[in-house]
Amino acid sequence: MTAINEVITIPDKGLEEAIKYELNLNKNCEITKENIKSLRWLDAFNKEILDLTGLDNALNLEELYLGSNQIEDISILSQLTNLKKLNLSNNKIKDIKVLSGLTKLQKLYLNNNEIEDISLLSNLTNLQCIDLSDNKIENIDGLSNLTNLQRLYVSNNKIENIDLLSELNNLKWLNLNNNRIKDISRLSKLTNLKRLYLSTNEIKNIEVLSELNNLQWLDLSCNPIDNIATLENLTALNELNLNDTKIDDILVINKLKNLKILELSNTKVKDLSILNKLKNLKILNLSNNQIESIEYLKGLEQLIWLDLNNNLLKFIDELKGLYRLTWLDLSNNQIECIDMLKELINLNDLNLSNNKIRDMKGIDGLVGLFNLNLSNNIVREIKQLDILDNLNDLNLSNNRIEEIKGLDKLNRLRDLNLSNNEIREIKGLDGLEELRNLNLSFNEIREIKGIDRLKELRELNLSDNKIVDIYGLNSLRKLNSLDLSYNKITEIEGLDTLERLYNLNLSSNGIKEIKGLDSLDELRKLNLSNNKIVDIQGLKQLKRLTNLNLSSNEIFKIKGLENIKRLNNLDLSFNLIRKIEGLDQLVDLVELNLYDNKIDEIKGLDKLRKLICLNLGKLSENSKITEIKGLEKLIKLENLNLSKNKIGNIINLKHNLKLKYLNLSKNENISIEGIKYLTNLEVLDLGYTNRKELEEEIQLITNLKGLYLRSNEKISIEGIKALTNLEVLDLGYTNITELGEVKNLVNLKELYLYNNKLVSIEGIENLNKLEILDLSSNQIEKLEDIKGLDNLKCIDKLKGLDLSYNKIISIEGIKGLYKLENLYLRNNQIEKIDNIKDLCNLKILDLSNNKITSMNGIESLHKLNELYLMNNQINKLCNLNDLLNLEYLILYKNKISDISKIPMKIKYIDLGEQEINLKYYKNDENKYSLNLSFIKLRDNDELDIDYILQNGEYDNYTKIMTWENLSTDKLQFEFNNIEDEWINFSGIVNIRLVDEI
């Protein structure tokens, strides 16, 4: 054989397949040096390629696409010196030195890799476009020579200094989103820029932008910018994004007459009147503000896309003239009437979720609607929808619908969501011949009659109902996905005709035997968790299963699973398994969970060489396993849980170099010798391991992002400052009194300091990326006594703060924490909460177990979703009707006498141990009429009303009610004379409001 016809071996099957396809060779033909040289272009995108061996022979390649593979080593590419375009995005590449010789490259895509050093790219002076986004780059000085660059993408890195970018004066597109940049002054020379993306940095001063008057697109979102006066010169701007900034004045925008796209979500702007002068606007985002009026939108007739989500709108009459709108989001407001929408005849997408809509009048004229969302309203009856025959997607979830009607003419409907309603029967869907996806979860359906005519269904969700019998599903032969979880099913026979079924969820029922699944040849995912299964022999015919969840059953033998060779994910946690025989044959397993069983031996796991995630936590209550053997052969392992065992050391893990997550908690006195070799480790849990110090080996793992040291009561954290990449740190129950070296960990996002003896958090202001801070159970009496607490106001990104279980009286110290979304103050001694009103972004507020008497301030928290006020001294409800997002209200153990102000949209309420004063329910005839139809009782809920009523005579008392475990829809009664005007509510838990009193 001549050299030119020499056969080339391509060991990677994915790469070989791609090359043969481009060369038009069939599977049996061989690749030779001659034919591979003819390649000018090769697309090997998403082929699961690991190895590039043999590709170095394609010497004439000019364009090469290797994105979305598993490539780590690219040294082979050094030979391909004719390359002009190279795509290596979405791989696992760290080292790119070999690219320095590819000097003909014009376009290079390296985004979504693990690259840190780009200094050697300086040789690639012909580059016009380079994408380095989503890597680990800190220094971009190596790009300063690339003066031909026109497009540069370096978003989602760790860049702080961009001074040398000033040399790249041919740049037209520059994306610096999501870095650590503060100073952009050196961008002034980039006068050819047309698009500039600076979102999610730490920029305050933008004066330099006044010189970039060729800019057409500018993204300044998610920066602490409070002044945009300098933008007045940028008259060429077409798009401007100011979302999540601190601006409160947009007067300068008046001069930007060419604006077509304007984003102003989540700002402090109150006066928006200037908008009506921007006549060219086509896209406008005003979501997440506190807008009450939209009068200024009149005249913006070019608008085609408008987002007003999450505001305080009650009236929307001003939308009438915006007849070009095709996309409109009005969700999360206080809208009741939508009649004026009938004029917006070009609407394709309309979102009205989370409002106060009862009547759908106004929608009936929108015959062009393609997608309609009316979820989380108070719709009882489906009306006005029958002529919307273009509807493709309809969401009516979380309403008060009892009966399905008015939908049968929507014959183009493909997606229908009716979850979280009060539907008892499946009927009224007969005409929906094109329906593909149907969600009826969280209703009160007992029988599934009527669903058998929906022959085109692909996905069906019936979870969280009261279904016992599944007969009737067997006619839905095109079903791909079926969810029957959280019902009362005990037998699963009747599914055997669903031959296309791909995903089946039967978790949380009462299933004891696995029968009737044998014929489901296409089944890939099966969830049988939380049942009463003992024997799993009924699974052995399901040979195509890839995902199987059998957790929380009563299984003690797993024989038979070895037949399901294709399993990738297997969950056997929370069972009674003693031996893991047969698992060694499941060589395709990627994830395996054996947590909480009775396993004494783990032999055979060393054969599962594809494992990435392995959970061996709590193998047995009386485990004899003191060391882990065999895992060193699992070289792909990235996630390993060994918690709650009696393991003494982990020396055998030093070969598992890909480990990213390691849980060793509750292995008392475990030695971590050898952990220094695990240089890719990102999360390490050493809670409850009796550590005395932060060993030097840990300090060497500089890639750590998460470190959990809770309940090591005698630990010294000296040396922790070396872990500069930490994002999550748990120091609960470690007896620390101050931050110490923690204040140097400037990348921290979550810091847990609960159950300590803190007297100071000085230095907390350095942690300006902090999003969650837990200071609960620290015996804090006065917030001002904690040194440095006032500096929390400097942390712009703080979203979660826990000060529970202290002795706090005043919450004056939390004023100014405007970004807070979750605030926990339970079990303190707080009396007044007026200051809470300024925390307008709060979604969860827990004030349980305090001494609060008034709810004043809470009515301003329009984004509140969960409110916990259990065990206080509140006697009067504030106005909750404007809190449209409020779903959970816990008022247990208070002194509230009038519950008539509770809005009907609240899903769950606990009114336990209230004494309700009946004077609020006295009618004109001097009779007491108490209507409790606002209460919806479900199974396992209790209403116990015990009251003595006087029946005419002074000494004749009749006990008219002691109700327990009711399951009625309406509780309404009327009576004349009563002993006094009080009625006691007890045991009311998890009730659901369905109507106003």
Secondary structure, DSSP 8 states (H G I E B T S, - for coil): --GGG-B-----HHHHHHHHHHTT--TTS--BHHHHTT-SEEE-TTS-----TTGGG-TT--EEE--SS-----GGGGG-TT-SEEE--SS-----GGGGG-TT-SEEE--SS-----GGGGG-TT-SEEE--SS-----GGGTT-TT-SEEE--SS-----GGGGG-TT-SEEE--SS-----GGGGG-TT-SEEE--SS-----GGGGG-TT-SEEE--SS-----GGGGG-TT-SEEE-TT------GGGGG-TT--EEE-TT------GGGGG-TT--EEE--SS-----GGGTT-TT--EEE--SS--S--GGGTT-TT--EEE--SS-----GGGGG-TT-SEEE--SS-----TTSTT-TT-SEEE--SS---S--S-TT-TT--EEE--SS---S--S-TT-TT--EEE--SS---S--S-TT-TT--EEE--SS-----TT-TT-TT-SEEE--SS-----TTGGG-TT-SEEE--SS-----TT-TT-TT--EEE--SS------S-TT-TT--EEE--SS-----GGGTT-TT--EEE--SS-----TTGGG-TT-SEEE--SS-----TTGGG-TT-SEEE--SS-----TTGGG-TT-SEEE-TT--TT----B--SGGG-TT--EEE--SS---B-GGGGG-TT--EEE-TT-TT-B-TTGGG-TT--EEE-TTS---B--HHHHT-TT--EEE-TT-TT-B-TTGGG-TT--EEE-TTS---S-GGGGG-TT-SEEE--SS--SB-TTGGG-TT--EEE--SS----GGGSBTGGGGGG-TT--EEE--SS-----GGGTT-TT--EEE--SS-----GGGGG-TT-SEEE--SS-----TTGGG-TT--EEE--SS---S----TT-TT--EEE--S------TT--TT--EEE-TTEEEEGGGGB-TTS-EEEE-TTEE--TT-B-EEEEEEE-SSTT-EEEEEE--S---S--EEEES--SSSEEEEESB-SBEE-S--
